[in-house]
Amino acid sequence: MFSKKEADFLFSEKVARMATLNSTTYFPHVVPICFAFDGNSIYTTLSVQSKRLKNIIADSKTSMLIDKYIEENNQWKILCGLLMYGDAKILTYPEDKEEFMHGWKLLIQKYPQYKQWADLDLTPKDPDKRRIIKFSPLKIIRWGFS
C-alpha cells in the first residue's frame, strides 16, 4: 500500500492531523495527533473524554493528513504528504489487549513521554480512561514522493 519512501516518511514524522465528523453539527473535527505506524496501520491514543472518540463511535470513517513542507531561500526544499481516508477502530484494554498493547508500545517507542502513563511492564496506568485508535487507510492521495 505504501512505497518505501512513504513508509519511511510515516515512521519518521511526529505529527499528523486527524479529521472526524461531528454527528450533531456535521462539521469536521480536525486535531493534530501523535501517531505510530507499523507498516500497515496507524495508531494514536486518546482519553475517553475526547471529542474524537465520540465522533468515531458515531462514524468510524476518518481522514488523516501527514505532510512536510520545508522552505529554503524562498524555494521548496521538501514538499510532500499523504492524505488518507479510512476506518478507525477503537481499541480498549483489556477487551482488545493484544492489539491495544501493540499500538501502545509503538507509541511509547516513538514518544518516550507516554511512559509517564505506563507501568514498568508498559501496561497503561489508567486503562479505563485510555483508548487506542487503529486507523486503517483505504484510499491514499500522495504527493512529492517521486
N, C-alpha and C positions, 0 to 999 in steps of 0.2 A: 504494500500500500504506500510506503514511503521510500524514496530513494535514500542512498547512504548519506548524501548531503542534508536531506531533510531530517533524517533520523538524528544525525549529529547535532543539527540545529535544535531539535526538540530535547535532546539530552542536555544541551548546554544552556539554553535560555532559562531565565529565572522567573519571568513574569508573563502571564497570559491574560487575556480578557475573556470572561465567560458571560454569555448572554442567556438569560432565561426569560420566559414570558409570564408576566403577572396575569393570572387568570381572572382577576377582577377588573383591572383597568385596560388590559390588553396592550400595555406599554412594555417594551423590552426593558429588562433589568440587567444592566451591564456593570460588572465589577472586575477589578484586577485581582488575579489569584496567583498563588504559588502553586506549582504543579510538578509532577514527576511523570516520566514516560518510561514504559517498559518494553518498547519496541512495537507495541500494538495499540495499547490503551493509555489514556492519560488519567492521572489520579490527582485529586485535591481533597482537602479536608475542610470541614466547617462545623459550626456548632448547631445544635438543634433549634436555636432561635433564629437562624439565618433565613433571610428572605429568599435566598436561592433555594434552600431546602424546601420551603413551602411551594415555591414555583415548580420545582422538579417533581414534587409529589403530585401536583395537579397536571403537569405535562412534562414528560421526560425528554422532549425534543429541545436540544440546546445547540448553541453555536459557540465556537471558541476561536479566538484570533491570537496568533503569536507572530509578532513581526519585529523587524530590526531595521532601523534607519540610522546610518552614521554618515555625517557630512564632514568633508574636509576641503578647505579652500573653496567654499561655495559649490562643491561638487559632491554628488552622492558617492561615497566610498562603498557603502553597503546599503542595499535596498532590497529586502526580501521578506516573505511572510507566507503563512499558511492560515487560511480561513477554512474552518472545518465545521460541518454540520453533522450532528449525530444524536445519539441517545445517551442519557445519563442514568446510571443505575446507583441507587442509594445502598451503601453497604453499612451494616450495623455490626457491632461487636456485642455478644458472641454469635448472633444468628448467621453472619457471613464471615466467621472468624478467619478462615484461611485467606479469602480474597481481601478482607479488610486489612489483615496484617501485611499482606503483600504490598498494597498501596501505602500503608502507614510506614513500613520500613523503607520503601523507596523515597518517601517524603523526608523522613528523618535523615537518610543518607545524603540527600541533596541539600536539605536545610537543617543543619545541626540544632538550630534554635528550637525545633519541635521536640527535642529531647526533654525540655522542661515540662512537657505534658505527658511524659512516658516514664514508666518504672524502669528499673535496671534491666529487666528482660525485654524492654521496649514495648510492652503492652501499655495501652493508654491508661493514664491515671483516672480519667473521667469518661469511661466508655459509654455511660448512659447519656452524656452530654455531647458526644462527638460522633460525626459521621464521616465516611469516606465516599466521595463521588467518583465512580468509574465512568469516564467518558469514552465512548466507542465511536470514532469517526465513521461516517457513512459516505460523505461527499467532501472532497477537498478542492479548494481553489488555491493555487500556488503561484508565486511569482518570485523571480530573482534567484533561482537555483540552477540555472543553466551553466 
